Amino acid sequence: MIEYIVDLEGYSILFKPQQSQTEIVQFQREPFTKEAAQRYRKQIQGWLKLHPEAVTEIAPQVLVCLFNSPKLQIRKGVDEFGRGHWLLQNVDERLHFNLSDSHERTDAILDHAKTDRWKTPAPDDDAFADCINLLQHLQPGAKRFLIDELITLENKAESEFLQQKQAMDYLYQNGVFGRFNS
């Protein structure tokens, strides 16, 4: 899914091509920390209980989108009881986080984990829609809307919508519209 994200200075845009339109989700990314991952864990577990039909592998995929860390990997390992665990690992900082539960055996699981090769779902796949729904659940302030332009991986560099967003973000970040103190 990361290839469907365009990062601007003030926010990020996830785009989902449809037949003649594009669904847009405007959201915030943040650095990967154990604290931030912990904050999302409870929300993810609650969402998966409400949506048992959702593929559980979407959680690490969504977190990779939410965390702005190029070295973040999805890993899957098995504990001594044969249960599978999804983990995130920041390979540079050796930070890791077990998405499956809160036990402290993550180091042992990580020793046997392999980098997962879970393929990014296609935009018309239900798992892609589940990822967007979970992302919006984790960030209720995310804006979601349709535009009348078809943006794909192949044409995103030429997208009029994305070019306008990049230009407006650049102007805003450089104070053209004034400075706002928070």
C-alpha positions in Angstrom: 0.0 0.0 0.0 2.9 2.3 0.6 3.2 2.9 -3.2 -0.3 4.4 -3.1 0.8 7.1 -0.6 2.1 10.6 -1.6 3.8 12.4 1.3 3.6 16.1 1.5 5.1 18.3 4.2 2.0 18.8 6.2 0.1 15.5 5.6 0.0 12.4 3.4 -2.5 11.2 0.8 -3.5 7.6 0.1 -5.2 7.2 -3.2 -7.4 4.2 -4.3 -8.1 4.1 -8.0 -11.7 3.2 -9.0 -13.2 2.9 -12.4 -13.4 6.6 -13.3 -12.7 8.3 -10.0 -10.2 8.0 -7.2 -10.9 7.7 -3.5 -8.6 9.9 -1.4 -7.7 9.6 2.2 -5.8 12.5 3.7 -4.0 11.6 7.0 -1.0 12.2 9.2 2.1 9.9 9.4 4.3 9.8 12.4 7.7 8.3 13.4 7.6 4.7 14.6 8.0 4.3 18.3 6.9 1.6 20.7 4.6 4.1 22.4 2.9 5.1 19.2 2.5 1.4 18.2 1.1 0.6 21.7 -1.4 3.4 21.3 -2.7 1.9 18.1 -2.7 -1.7 19.4 -5.9 -1.3 21.5 -7.7 0.4 18.6 -6.7 -2.3 16.2 -7.8 -5.1 18.4 -11.1 -3.4 19.0 -11.7 -2.8 15.3 -10.9 -6.5 14.4 -13.4 -7.6 17.0 -16.1 -5.5 15.3 -15.0 -6.6 11.9 -14.2 -10.4 12.2 -14.4 -10.8 8.5 -11.4 -8.5 8.0 -8.1 -10.1 7.2 -5.9 -9.8 10.3 -2.8 -9.2 8.1 -4.1 -5.7 7.3 -3.1 -4.3 10.7 0.7 -4.3 10.0 0.1 -3.1 6.5 -1.9 -0.1 7.8 0.7 0.6 10.5 3.5 0.7 7.9 1.4 3.4 6.2 0.8 5.4 9.4 4.4 5.3 10.5 6.9 7.4 8.5 9.8 5.0 8.6 11.5 3.7 5.5 13.2 0.9 7.5 10.0 -0.6 8.9 9.4 -4.2 8.0 6.4 -6.5 8.5 7.6 -9.8 10.0 5.7 -12.9 10.9 6.9 -15.4 13.5 5.6 -18.4 15.4 5.7 -18.8 19.2 6.5 -22.0 21.1 2.8 -22.9 21.0 2.6 -22.7 17.2 0.6 -19.4 17.2 1.4 -16.9 14.5 2.4 -13.4 15.4 2.6 -10.3 13.2 5.4 -7.9 14.2 6.8 -4.6 13.0 10.6 -4.1 13.2 12.6 -1.0 12.5 15.8 -2.6 11.4 18.0 0.5 12.0 17.0 1.0 15.6 16.2 -2.6 16.5 12.8 -1.5 17.8 10.2 -4.1 17.3 6.5 -4.5 18.3 4.3 -7.5 18.5 0.9 -6.8 17.0 -0.7 -10.1 18.1 -0.7 -9.7 21.9 1.2 -7.9 24.7 3.4 -10.7 26.0 7.1 -10.2 26.3 8.3 -13.1 24.2 8.7 -10.9 21.2 12.5 -11.3 21.1 12.2 -15.1 20.9 9.5 -14.9 18.2 11.6 -12.4 16.3 14.6 -14.7 16.3 12.5 -17.2 14.2 10.5 -14.6 12.2 10.9 -14.0 8.5 10.2 -10.8 6.7 6.7 -11.3 5.5 6.1 -11.2 1.7 2.4 -10.4 2.1 1.5 -8.8 -1.2 -0.2 -5.4 -1.2 -3.8 -5.9 -2.1 -5.0 -4.6 -5.4 -7.2 -1.4 -5.1 -10.3 -3.4 -6.1 -9.6 -6.1 -3.4 -11.7 -6.1 -0.2 -8.5 -6.1 1.8 -7.5 -2.7 0.4 -10.9 -1.3 1.4 -10.4 -2.9 4.9 -7.0 -1.2 5.1 -8.6 2.2 4.4 -11.4 1.6 6.9 -8.9 0.6 9.6 -6.7 3.6 8.8 -9.7 5.9 9.2 -10.7 4.2 12.4 -7.2 4.8 13.8 -7.2 8.4 12.7 -10.8 9.7 13.0 -9.6 13.1 11.8 -8.5 11.6 8.4 -10.4 13.1 5.5 -11.9 10.7 2.9 -13.4 11.8 -0.3 -13.8 11.0 -4.0 -12.4 13.1 -6.9 -13.3 13.0 -10.6 -9.8 12.1 -11.7 -8.5 8.6 -12.1 -5.1 8.4 -10.4 -3.1 5.2 -10.8 0.5 4.1 -10.0 1.4 4.7 -13.6 0.0 8.3 -13.8 0.4 9.7 -10.3 3.3 11.9 -11.3 1.1 13.6 -13.9 -2.0 13.8 -11.7 -3.5 17.3 -11.8 -5.1 16.8 -8.3 -1.8 15.7 -6.7 0.2 18.5 -8.4 -2.3 21.1 -7.0 -2.1 19.5 -3.5 1.7 19.6 -3.7 1.7 23.2 -4.8 -0.8 24.3 -2.1 1.2 22.4 0.6 4.4 24.0 -0.5 2.9 27.5 -0.4 1.3 26.8 3.0 4.5 25.4 4.5 6.4 28.5 3.3 4.0 30.9 5.0 2.4 32.4 1.8 -1.0 32.2 3.6 0.4 33.6 6.8 1.8 31.9 9.9 -0.5 30.3 12.4 0.7 29.7 15.9 -0.8 26.7 17.7 
